[in-house]
Structures are given as C-alpha cells and as structure tokens.
C-alpha cells in the first residue's frame, strides 16, 4: 500500500477577477523529501505556493495534509499543524536582535514555549543549528541578506515544523553563499523536515531536490527527478530557452 503523501494538491485553480493565474495543478509531496517548484517569471509559482500555504483560497480544487483536507485552513492555522514557511521578502522584527527574533517565534505553533526559559533555550539551540549563534545580539535590520535569509529559516524552525515551505531562499546570494544555504537546507531536511522550495537557482534545485515540479503559464508542464525534468524538451524550451533543434546544431 502506497504511503499517504504529506502534501497532496488536487486540481487547484486560482482566478483573480477573471484572470486565471493557476489552472488545474495537481502534485504530491513525499514525506521526508525535498521537492522543488520551478518555472519562468509569471509561471504561477508564487500563487500556487500561497494557496498551499493558506494565504490564498483556491477557486477550485483541494489541498490535503497527511490525507486530511486543509483547503479551507487559513495561514495562521498552519503553525499549529506543524507547517511553516519563509518569505522571499524577509520579514524579521527589525529592531530586535537575532536571538529575540527567534525567541518570539518559539511561542507560536503546536509546540509553543510555555516559559521564557524554554523559549530562550530553544532559540539558542536553533541559532547554533543554523550558524547564527555568534550573531545572536546583532539587530536583524543590521544584518546582510545571507544572514537575514538564514534568520528567516531559523524563525520558521522555531515553531518545530514537520513541513517547511521555502520561498526563493537563495535569491540574491553569490555562489559561495548559495552553497552555504544548500548545506543548511540539506541539514534541515536530514533532521526530519519535509521541504517544498521555490527556486530559480538550478544548481540548488539539482543538488537538493528528489522531485521537481515545473509550471508555465499557470499550468504544470512537467514533474519528475531533476534529470528527467531538465532533459524534457518542453522544459528546455520554455524555461531554459533551448529548443531541441538548437541543441542538435550546437
């Protein structure tokens, strides 16, 4: 008997005042894995992501978590379901230290801290895990982009999620910073967290993901391993700008 997917998306569609942003998209995410979602700008990735995260209700279709229909759940309910997300535009508490940012997050979710001592101990553990402990007293507004992105993941981990959605966590990073981010994401996954990530950096997608979903014009055009997807002629054309005949002429 097949294992129930941790996340299953069935035929979700999203319309905004007559404009169809996402049309009839279905896929599933295996427990314990890392799944990537890619596609050109305007492909519908963010809209799909926001529906799965409870920020937009689907116009049609259903979303399941461990076999339970969560289509009507709101974003603020997700932390109590052991689901967390990061944001492409980082949203730290700017005038608080790195430590206090994570302490604040420790009070949320199904495992919300019951005391200041518990919250502080958990926050310190997470900062050590994410490599931010030495910067724990720095105000988050004074941090560079790589550290703010790392802090975004630390705050999400503070809620003790079993599923983590990552929204372009490597955008704006240089190659060395990207490699460090890849190592941290792999480390989070190895700790038992299932991950779905939206990403434009193909190095990261190929390195991290077991399964990749490709969207184009709001529709799913491919799904499979990174190798299968990157060798799909339609994906090569719409995402990489390479036509099969161009490859033959090279």
ABEGO torsion letter per residue (X at the ends): XBBBBABBBBGBBBBBGGBBABBGBBBBBBBGBBBBBBEBBGAGAAAAAAAAAGABBBABEBBBBGGBBAAABBAAAAAAAGBBBBBABBBBBAABBAAAAAAAAAABEAABBABAAAAAAAAAAAAAAAGAAAAAABBAAABBAAAAAAAAAAAAAAAGBABBBBBGAABGBBAAAAAAAAAAAAAAAAAGBBBBBBBABAAAAAAABABBBBBBGGBBABBEBAAAAAABAAAAAAAAGBBAAAAAAX
